[in-house]
């Protein structure tokens, strides 16, 4: 691996780490410090909308983690 390729992979790693932190921050803004969205029971539409957003953020977080693991594996070689 050349120095340029290694530098690019390090940049990708840093960018993906930042994206993971940002997604976690967005999720935390919705769920609060406990990590679970708990509105009153009668807020059914609001609960459904929040759970849908949380599910999308979880999918994005999982995709970012997979990519980050791939980049870390490439850097360790």
N, C-alpha and C positions, 0 to 999 in steps of 0.2 A: 504494500500500500504506500503510495507516495504521500509526501507531506501535504499536498493540496487536497487529496482525497480525505486524509485524516482530518484536516481542518474543516472540510465541508461536513463530515460526519459529526464532528464535535458541535458545529453550528446547528445541525439538525437535532442533535440530542438536546442542546440547550433550548431550542425552539419548542420541541415537543414537551420538555419538562415545564416550560412556561405555560404552554397550552393546557397541560394537565392541572396546573395550579389554578388557572383561570376558570376552567370548567368546574373544579372543586369549589371555587369561590361563588360561582353562579348558583351551584346546587345548594351551597350553604346559605345563600341569601333567600332561597325559597324555603328550605327545610328548617333553618334555625340551627342552633348549636347542638341539639340532640340528634340531628340527622334524620328525623322523621317529621313529615308534614302532618300536623294534627289540628285541623280546624274543628269547629263545632260540628256535630253530626248533621245538622240541618243544612249545611253548606255543601250540598251534593254536587252541584255543577262546578263550584269553585274547587272542590276537592278533586274532581275528575280532571279538570284543566291542569291543576298543579301536578297531579300524578303523571299526566301525559308529558308535561315538560320535564319532570324528573326522569322519566323513562328515556326520553331523547338524550338528556345529558348523560345518563348512564351508558347508553350506546356509544356516544361520542367518547366518553372516558375510556371505555373498553377498547375502542379502536385506537385511540392515542397510546394506550398502554402497550398494545400489541406492536405498534410501530416503534415505540421507544425501546421495547425489548429487542426487536430486530436490530436497531441501530447500536444498542449496547453490545449485542453479540458480535456485530461486525467490527466494532472498535476493539473488542477483546482479542480478536484474532491477530 
